[in-house]
C-alpha cells in the first residue's frame, strides 16, 4: 500500500510540473505583452509631445527641456524594438499613446524611424536636460532678485551627434505625418 501511495504521488507530481511550467510561461508572456503595450503607450505620448512642439517651433528644439525629456522617454521605451519580431502590442500602445498621430497607415514608417533611433546612444541627453534645467532655474532666480546673470552657461542646443541624428530622424517622420 505504501508503494502504491508513493507511485501515485510521483505520478501526480510528474503531471503537475508541466502544467505549472506552462502556466508560468503563459503568465510571463502576458506580462511581456502588457509591458510592451505600456512601452508603446509611453513612447506614443512622448512622440505626441515632440510633434506638438515640432509643429509650433518648426523644428525639434534641443534646447527645450520638454523636448529633451520626451526624447529620453522615447529612447527608454523603444529599446530592443529592432530585435522584436512581433510589434502588435507595442504598436497598439503607440497608437493609443500618440492619440492616433501614429495609426495603421503610417505605422511602418513610424516603427522604422523608432528602430533607427533605438540604435543611437542618447545617454548624454540626461546631462543636457539637467544642465538646461539648472540654467533656467538660475536665470529665473536672477530675474526675480533683479540681478543680471553674468553666467555664460545657457540652455543652448546640444552638440551631441546622436541627439542631432535622432532629431533629424524625428523631423523626417513628422514631415511625413503632416508637419512643417
Number of C-alpha atoms within 10 A of each C-alpha: 6 7 8 9 10 11 12 12 12 12 11 11 11 11 11 12 11 11 11 11 11 12 12 12 12 12 12 12 12 12 12 13 16 15 16 23 23 20 24 27 24 24 30 28 23 25 27 21 17 26 26 16 17 20 15 12 11 13 18 23 19 24 17 17 20 17 23 24 20 20 26 20 18 23 21 16 23 21 17 11 20 16 9 9 7 9 18 13 18 27 25 21 24 32 21 21 23 21 15 13 21 23 16 13 8 13 16 13 16 23 20 15 17 24 17 16 26 20 16 15 14 20 13 13 20 15 10 22 22 15 17 23 18 15 18 16 12 16 18 13 13 14 12 9 8 9 10 9 13 8 9 6 14 15 18 14 14 18 10 14 12 18 23 17 15 23 21 15 16 24 21 15 20 23 13 13 15 10 16 14
